[in-house]
């Protein structure tokens, strides 16, 4: 999305973003929606960062990668994947080992 172009969003996109802003319970998503809406109003990125209290780098990232047509692009993908390094079997075995007395292991 262009940095200096005002009103680059369609009225439908603006309406969708405003509705999502009202309904979202996630502060990081609301911040990202505000970044897009303020950019659409013609505000420069440094003013948006100062107004929202976030870094200019954050604003630049979401101005570039935030997709007003795909609201899920504004969510943290790491949390959606539920990535876990430890499998349930590993956790179970670890808890079993923790309960064993060191003397029983020969220490």
N, C-alpha and C positions, 0 to 999 in steps of 0.2 A: 504494500500500500504506500502510495506516495507520501512523503513527509510533509509537504507544504500544500497539498491539495485539500481544500475544504469541501465537505459534503460528498466524499467519495463513496459513502455507503448509501444503499438504496433505502427508501422509507421503510420497506419491509424488514431489512436488516436492522435498522435502528429500532424499530418496534420490537423485534425479537430480542435484541440485546437489552433493551429497557425492561422487558418482561422478565428476562433471565436475571437481571440485576435485582429486581424486586423479590424474586422467588428463591434465589440461591442462598443457602446457609453457609457456604464456604467463602471465607474472606479472601482467599487467594484468587478465586474465580471472579468475585465481585471486583477486585482490583484490576484484573485483566480486562474485564468488560469496560470498566471506566477508562482504562487506557485507550481502548478502541473508540469509545464514544468521544472522549476529549480530543483525540487525534482527528476525528471526523469534524469536530467543531473548529479545527484549524489551529489548535494549540501546539506550540513546538514541544519537542520531547523533553527538553530541559525544564520547561514550566510544568509539564505533566508530572515529572519525577519530583519536583519540589512540592507540588500541590498534594500528591499522594504520599509523600514521605518515603519513596523507594529510590533505588539507584537508577541513574540514567541508562545503565546497561540493561536493567530489567525492562524498562520502557521500550528501549530499542528492540529488544528481543521480541516482545509481544506485539509491537507495531509490525514487525516483519512476519512473525509466524502465527499470530492469532488469526484464526479464520472465522469471520462473522457468520459464515454459513454452516459451520460445524462447531457448535458450542462445546462439544467434547474435546476439541483441540485446546481448550482453555483449562482443562483439568490436568492434574499430575498423573502422568501415565504410569509411573512407578507404583503408585498405590492401587491402580486398577489391575495390575498384573498379579498382585499378592505374591510377589517373589519371596521365597524363603530359601535360605542356604541350608538349613537343617531339615531333613525329612522327618516325618513323624516317627519312623522306626529309629532314627538316630537319637532323637530326643528321648524316646522311651528307654533305649539302652543307656544313655547318659544318666538318666535319673536312677536307673538300677545300680550303676557303678558308684554313684555318689553315696548311696545308702550302705555300701559295703564298708566295714571297718578296715582300716589299714592293716591291723594285725592279721586279719584273715587272708590278706594278700601276701603276707610274709615280710612286711616292712618293719 
